[in-house]
Amino acid sequence: MSELRPVPDEVVTSEELAVLLKVSPSTVKRWRGEGMPWHPWGRRLVRFRVREVMCWLDEQDQHEKAA
């Protein structure tokens, strides 16, 4: 599998996001339940904007540091 190199506003699948962030697909699913931004893509599909996810992860890190 080739390395993913995100374009700032690239839209990716859950699996692609997991590879990009080097986490498991179940982590992506858990983060989505915790409020990570996602977008419906048709009736059943879900996609993520890399820039939004990276911003959300940065915010989560800042909240943890403040606690």
N, C-alpha and C positions, 0 to 999 in steps of 0.2 A: 504494500500500500504506500502511496506517495505521501509525503508530508504536506499537511494543509497549511497554507499561508493565507490568513484572513485579509481580505480587503476591508477597510474600516466599516463599511455598512453591508458586508456580505451576509446573506441569509443562508443558514445551514440547518440540517436535520439534527435530531437528538443524537444520533450515532456520530455524525461529523463533529458535533460540539464536544462530545465525550472524548473523541480522539484529539481534538484541538487542545482541550484543557487537560488532557492526560488524567481523566477520571473515568469511572465506570458509568455505563448508561443508567444504572440505578441511582447514582449520585445526581445525574442530570434530572432524573424524574423527581427525586427528593427536593432538589433546589427549586424545581418548578412549583412544587407544592408549598414551598416556603416563600414564594412570591417572585421568583426570577421571571423577568419579562419573556413572553412568548407570543406568537401570533398564529391564529388559526389559518390553515392553508387548505381551503376546500372544506368538506364536511368533517373529515376525520383526522387530517394531517396537522401536524404542529411544526412550526419553523421558528428559528431564533435568529435575531440580528446580533451579530457578534459584538458590535459596539455597545448595544444595550446591556448585554450579558456582562461584558467586562466592567461597565460602569456599576452594575448591580453588585458584582463581586467586590469591587472596591468599596462600595458603601457598606457591605456586610463586614468587611475587614475593619473599617473605621468604627463601626458600632461595637465590635468585639474589643477593640483597643480601648474604647471609652468606658466599657463596662468594668 
